[in-house]
Amino acid sequence: MLPNDILSLFSREARGQLIEHEKNRGPLEEIGVRLLEPLECIVRDGFFELNYIVDDTQFHMILDQLFQSSRYRFTRELQEYFVTLSGGIG
């Protein structure tokens, strides 16, 4: 099950879908977040997209929460298009 600090990054609708798909497909290994694109979830045997599009407001809220409003500290991660969270998501 996804930790609450990960789930809290997303809207109620996205959280519900993440929880439901994790129950059906197994533990999530990665969650891909792209502006104006569906959330992409990677599991052991492949990936799937949620029926949830990340809008501009949601995207910036996620970034602010992840980086605690200090994006400059994560320059390398942003350039490589990923952020690794301590403890991961599993």
Beta strands, then each sheet from edge to edge (+ up, - down):
strand 1: 28-32
strand 2: 38-43
strand 3: 46-53
sheet 1: 1+ 2- 3+
end
